[in-house]
Amino acid sequence: MDELQRYVKAMNGKDNLTTTVYGFRELKTNKTRCEYSTAIIPHFVIDLDKGRAYEALGLEDDAEAGKRCTQDTRILVSHLLDNDIRHAVWFSGGGYHVWVMLDEIYKLPQSDLNDLLFSGRAMLNKWIKQYDLITVDPVVSFRPDRHIRIPNTYNFKRELWSIPVSYEDLSEGWRHITTKAQNPSTGMIVNGSKGISIEIVKRDPGNPFSVANTPMTFDADVEIAASNVKGIPMLPCLEAAACVKGSNPSHLPRVYLLMYLLDFFRGFARPATSSKVKPSEILQKTHSFIADLQWSDYSPQVTRDMIIHGMNKQYLTPSCPKLYGAGLCVGKCPFYDGKGGANE
């Protein structure tokens, strides 16, 4: 922690500073990444982004989008205050980050951790539906692999500071907060006295959305719309884990994205060898898609080698149970066919 504080003090205002939301019990063997399945979960972060107001409401005015994002955050914070839930809020530059304390610190094996994280997203999804929180990003919360802006640091894109905000600040509105964010601030504003309890639903990893395997009804479950990424219909789990431009995804999401892209550009031919698409075309299109993501450690040669390896292995799209078991599932999406592991 002291090392992190020294780093932030030295670099704040000179670069965008982000960190993982969680600590971890173990590092991967190369010691350069955390082992995400060993995450320690004492809290979660809700990300509200004014950009989602543009998309959902067709807004063109920046102030109106910011106003809606602030309104959603105020409603959410009001819910937390009414229930005495311990939390703190920061303006991020383009929206808000609400840090919410849990009622205990969870250190779980991977299968149980996946159920906890998914149950947490289901709880958040209920709030989104109940309060019409259109600016909440539903796939960021409860994600050990995601990075978030370090509180009280400078947002170079927005040219604003991340600052702690109170309920009164939210009531004053977007313009008031962005004016305050012209200057740096310190500390945090904590409210509430108790952590929130999550009902952990134990799911069958072979068919996580089967009604018979969970008491949770579909209207309370997490349902995620699918979108296109660079003109390609994309699995929401892979979009969240590997398709954020300029990010540095871990190895497994990259592999699963590669498997899906190869399958897509083959036209989902079964068997894969029956595809009429030329291998050179599959290679070129897959590489172009990955290159456009601008991963921070992108290497043309390594990427080409991995694609060729995947083509030789005739990789197919990973199944929903495989994605859920890896902790990547973000909700029941239109691609889910209810067939469990049949497409492994």
Secondary structure as GFF3:
##gff-version 3
##sequence-region A 1 344
A	DSSP	alpha_helix	2	11	.	.	.	ID=ss1
A	DSSP	beta_strand	18	20	.	.	.	ID=ss2
A	DSSP	beta_strand	23	24	.	.	.	ID=ss3
A	DSSP	three_ten_helix	36	38	.	.	.	ID=ss4
A	DSSP	beta_strand	39	49	.	.	.	ID=ss5
A	DSSP	alpha_helix	51	57	.	.	.	ID=ss6
A	DSSP	alpha_helix	62	82	.	.	.	ID=ss7
A	DSSP	beta_strand	87	91	.	.	.	ID=ss8
A	DSSP	beta_strand	95	107	.	.	.	ID=ss9
A	DSSP	alpha_helix	110	131	.	.	.	ID=ss10
A	DSSP	beta_strand	147	149	.	.	.	ID=ss11
A	DSSP	beta_strand	154	155	.	.	.	ID=ss12
A	DSSP	beta_strand	160	161	.	.	.	ID=ss13
A	DSSP	beta_strand	163	164	.	.	.	ID=ss14
A	DSSP	alpha_helix	167	172	.	.	.	ID=ss15
A	DSSP	alpha_helix	174	180	.	.	.	ID=ss16
A	DSSP	beta_strand	190	191	.	.	.	ID=ss17
A	DSSP	three_ten_helix	211	213	.	.	.	ID=ss18
A	DSSP	three_ten_helix	218	220	.	.	.	ID=ss19
A	DSSP	beta_strand	227	229	.	.	.	ID=ss20
A	DSSP	beta_strand	232	234	.	.	.	ID=ss21
A	DSSP	alpha_helix	236	242	.	.	.	ID=ss22
A	DSSP	alpha_helix	251	265	.	.	.	ID=ss23
A	DSSP	three_ten_helix	272	274	.	.	.	ID=ss24
A	DSSP	alpha_helix	279	292	.	.	.	ID=ss25
A	DSSP	alpha_helix	300	313	.	.	.	ID=ss26
A	DSSP	alpha_helix	320	325	.	.	.	ID=ss27
A	DSSP	three_ten_helix	340	343	.	.	.	ID=ss28
###
